[in-house]
Amino acid sequence: MKGKRKRRVWRWLGILTGTVIAVLAGATFYFVDWSNPKDLNDYMAAKLDKANIPGMAAVIIKDNRIERTLHYGYADKEAGIKVDENTIFQIASVSKTVTAAAVMKLEEQGVMKLDDAINTYLPEPIVHPDYPDTPITFRMLLSHTSGIEDNQDVYEGLYTIHEGGGDSPVTLEELVREYFRQDGKWYDAKQNFTPEKPGTAFAYSNIGYGLLGYLVEQLAGMSFDQFTREQIFEPLGMEDTYWFHSQMETGRLAIPYDDGKPLPPYSFATYPDGALKTTPEDYAKFMISMMPKEGAGEAALLQQNTIRQMLEPTAHDGKQAMGWSYSVLEELRLGDLNNGRLVGHGGSDPGVFTLVLFDPAEHNGMIIFMNQNVKLQPRVLNVYMAVKRLVSEAFPSS
């Protein structure tokens, strides 16, 4: 298991469209399903079966309504439990979209401003050791430009998968204290920070989103879990969404698989960056709230001006917004399907692959959750084709 997988390893899906296909041409004909069934269910089943994906659930949103749901395979192969509308998936880094919305909610409520220095709200200051006079702001954390780096040795070690799974015993407070305080057990001036000055360079940071969760706790005066439940999940009617295994019926969770082998349901100390557990139907409520219609009376999580600010590209050559990315399809080598408006996020962890996309102008969206990660091998081309078909179905005008 590698923590670095959360750095968008799902971009590997597109690699086989180039040189690898040429080199492994013979293998791909054996490992890839080249059929093209017209029926979407038949198409997805053929591709995912050939890819050895245990289970998948997907949702297509049209005009801010769920138009279609798809369920394939098993949530638990050993127990014979199939994926259905009750299956809950851990969604890896797609969780960051909810964490970003929590911060934007506080900004909208006037509790803080995006360009405030985070040290204004912390009991102990956090500084980049090479640039101690440059403040780190909320906007930098949200857009992955804070100068905070994922120390892989530390980050990987915080996964509970090593101890048999379950929720992490490490609190956000302990994480922040031990990672950023100079006498902390996980502090490393070189490994915990990028060489660049805060605010000047994009560096995808899971630890940074764990810090955002802690900042929400400091600002709201309650746990991150409680704040998101009261301010996001309950208002949107997301009744099947949880941060902790201890809060849910574990029998509903899609078991994560690695090369066909079941993994224990796990978590990590930086849970706001990737440990959300939900159904595609529940997450669709959140996605729809990100593209409200003028005067339509739909559930409003954030004001439209706040959402526009959140979705404005601020980093990574105009590809990174606050919690959302405009480069998802390009990294999947599906850029030709992008109309320039599609924004989303991907997630990758041991036994987890997720992808969400939406078009704010057309009010269309797509959600894909799988209970196995994808790897750079010939079979991954089946997943690539499945994703491409779903994108085409969700965004026909792209």
N, C-alpha and C positions, 0 to 999 in steps of 0.2 A: 504494500500500500504506500502510495506516495502522496503527500499533501500537495505537491506541485500539480497533481492532476486537476485540482480545482482551478488552475490557471488555464482554463479553457482547453483542456485536452480534447474536448469534442471537436475542435477544429480539424482533427485528424480525419474526420469523415470525408473531407474533400480531397485529401492527398491522392487517393487512388484514381482520381480522374486524370492524372497526368502520367508521369514517368513510371510510377509503380504499376499501373495497368499494363504498360508496354513490357515491363520486365517480367511481370507475373501473369502474362496473358493466359498461359495454359492453366495455371492454378485457378484463375478467376472463373473460367468456364466450368470448372468442377465445383467451386465453392459459392458461385453466384447464381441466383435464380434470374434468368433473363426473360421470363414470361411477362406479359403485359395485360393482365385481366382488366376488363373495363370496370367491373364492380370494385369499389374502393376497399370493402372488407376482404374480398378475395385477394386483391393486390397486396394489402398490408400483411395478411396472413402468410402469403407465399414468401414475401421478402423476410419477414421476421422469423419464420420457421427456418429458412435457410441460414439466417444469421445466428441461429441458436439463442435468440433472445427469449428468456423465460416468460416475461409478461410485459404488457404495454397498455396504457390507457391514453386516449387522446380526445381533444375537444376542438371543434371548429366553431368559431363565433362569426356570425354575420349580422350586421346592423345591430350590434350590441345585444344579441340574443344567441343562446346556444342553438346552433342549427343541427349539429350532429355530434354524437359521441361514439367512440370506438373502444372496444375492449378486446384484448387478445391474450391468450396464454394463461399462465399461472402466477398467482401471487405467492403461492407456496406449493412447489412441485411435490415435495415429500408428503404433504397432507392432502394433496389433490384439490387445493382451493384455487378456483379460477379468478382471474381479474374481473371485477364488475364495478358497478357504481359505488359500492361500499369500500373498495380498496383504497387504502391510504398509502401514498408514496412519500419517502423522504426525497426532497427536491434539490439538494446540494445548493450550488451558488445562486440559483433562482431565488433563494431565500433573501438575497440582498435587496431585491426590489421592495420587499415588505419593510425591511429595516430602513431603507432610504425613505419610504413613505412615512414611517414613524418620525424620522427627523424633520421631514417637511411639515408634518402635522404640528410639531412644536414650533417651527418657524412661523407657520400660519397663525398660531395662537399667540405670537409675540413673546414667547419665552426666550428665544434667542434669534440671532440673525446668521445667515449662512457664512458671512465673512467675519464673524466674531472669532477671536482666538479661543481655542478650546480650553486653554488654561484658565480662562475667566471662570469656568464652571467646574474645574477639577480640584479636589482637595490637595493634590500634589502635582506640580507642573510636569509636562512632558515636552522635552526639547530634542531636536535633532542635534547630536553631539558635534557635528561639523558646522552647524548653522544655528547656534543657540539664540541668536537675536531675531531669527525669522519665525514668526508665530505660525503654528499649524491651525488651519481653520476647518470648519464643518464642510465647506465647499470642497476643500482639498481631499478630505477623507471620502466624501461621497463620490468624487470623480477619480479616485486612485492617484492623486498627485501630491500626497502628504509627505512623501519621503520615508514612509514607514515600509519596511521590507518584511516579508515572511521568512523568518529564520527556519529553514526546513527541518533541521534536527529537532527544534523545539515544537514546531507546528505538527509534524508527524507524530511526535511523542504524546501529543494531547488527545489523540484519537482513542476512545475507549475500546476500540476493536481489539487492542492488544491485551486487554484485561477481560475479554469475554463480552464486551458490549455494554449497553445501558447508557444512561445519562452521565454526563461528566460530573465528578465531585468538585471540580475546580470552578469557583464562581467567577463572574466577570470582574469583580473587584480584585480577586487574587490574580487573575490573568494580567490585568493592567499593572498592578503593583509589581509583580515579579518580572514582567517583560520590559517595563519602561523605567523603573527606578534603578539607579546605578548599582545599588547593592542587592538588586533582585536576583533570584536564582536563575532566571532565564535572560538576564540582560547581557547584550553583546553590542558594543558600539558599532562594530563593523557589519555584523550579520543582521541586526534588527533594523537597519536604516540603509537607504540607498545612498550612493555617492552624490546625488543631485540635491540641490537646494529645494526645500518644500515649495510646492506651487509651480515648479518649472518642468517636471517630467512625469510622464505616465508610468506607473509601476503597479500592476494589479496586486491588491493587498487584502488578504483575508483577515489578517490581524487588525487592519484598519477598520474593518466592519465590526469586529468584536469590540473594538474601542468605541465605535459609534453606539453599540448597544449599551455599554457602560455609561456613556454620556447621556443617553436617554434616561437611564435610571437616576443620574444625578439631577437632571433637569426636571423630571416628573415626580421625583420623591417616591417612586415605587419601582418594583422589578420591571425589567424589560418585558418579560412575559405578560405581566399584568397590564402594562400600558398598551401593548399591541392588542391584547384581547379586548380591553375596554374601548380603545380608540379606533381599531381597525376591524377585527374579526366580528365582534358583536354587532356593530352598526351595519356591516355588510351581510350579516347572516351566515358567516362562515363557521358553521357548527362542527365541521370535521377537520379543523386546522389546529395543530398543536406544535409547541416547541419541544416538549419533553415526552419521552416514552411513558413516564409514570402517569401522565395525564390521560392516556388513551387506552382503548382496548387493543392490546398488542396483537390479538388475532386478526385484526384488520390491516395490519401493516404488510405491504409487499416485501417479502424477504429479499434482501440484496444478494445477488449471486456474482461470483467471480469465476469465470470459465466453467460455469455450470455447477459450481460448489456453493452451498449456502453459507452466508456470513452471518454472524450475530448482529441483530439490530444495534447500532452504535450511535455515538454522538461525539462531541468534542467541546473543549472549553470555550471556543469562539463561536458558540452556537448561532448567534445572530447572522453569521456569514454563510451558513449552509445547512442547518439542522431542522428546518421547517418540515413538517409532515402534514400533507393535505391531499385532497382529491383534485383531479382536473376540474371537476364541476365546481368545487369550492374556490379554487384559484381563479376560475373564470369570473367569479363575482368581483374579485380584486382587479382583474384585468379590465373588465368593463368599467369599473370606477375610474380607471386611468384615461378613458376616452369618453367623457360625458357629452351629451348633446345639449345644445342651447335650449333651455326651457322645457326639456323633456321630462323633468320630474323624476329622473332616475336616482338611485342611491348615490349620494355625493359624499365621497370620502374627503376629497380636497377640492378647493375652489379651482376653477378653470385657470386662473392666472397662476396659481401655485403649480398646477400640472404643467403648464407651458414652460414655466421656469425650470421645473424638474427635468423636462425632456429636452431642454436646450443643450446642444453639444458644447462642452466646455473644455475638452482635453482630447488627447490621442488623435491629433490631426482632424478634429471635428467628428470623431467617431464615438466619443464617450460622453454621455450625459450623467446626471446624478442618479446612480442606481441602475441606469439603462444604457444599452449600447446600440449603435447603428451599424456595427460591423459584423453582426452575427452571421448573416448569410454569406458575406465575403469570406469569412473564416471557414465556412463550410464549402467554399468554392461554388456557391449558388448565387453569386452576385448578380447574375443575369436575371434573377427573379425579383430583384429589389427595385421598387419604384422610387427609391430615395426617401420614402417616408417610414419604412418598416423599422421598428425599434423593438428590442427584446433583450433576452439574456439566456445564457446556457449554463448548465450545471453538470459537473462530472466528479464522481467520488467512487470509492470501491462499491461496486454493485449498484451504481446509480448513474443514469443518463437522463437529462432533462433539457427541454428547449421550449421557450415561449416567444411569441412574436405577435405584434399587433400594429395596425395601421390607424393612427388616431383620427385621420381625416375621413376614412371610409368606415370606421367603427367595426372593423373585422379583426379576427385574431385566431391564433392557433396555439395549442398546448400539447406537448408530448411528454409523458413520463414513462420511463422504463426502469426495471429493477435489475439491470446489468449494465455495467460500463461498456464502452466500445473501445476496441484496441486496433492498432495499426496492423491489420492482417486482411487477406483477401475477402473474408466474410463481411467485413465492415461495409463493403460496397452495397450490400443489400440494405443496410440501414440508411446509407446515403440516398439510395433510390426511394426508400420509404419516406424519408423526410422530404425529399424533393416533390413527391406526389402530394403529400399533405400541404406543403406550401402552395403548390399550384391550385389545390382545391380551396384553400382558405383565402388566397389572394389572386383570383383569376385575372384581375386587371393589371397585375404587377408585370 
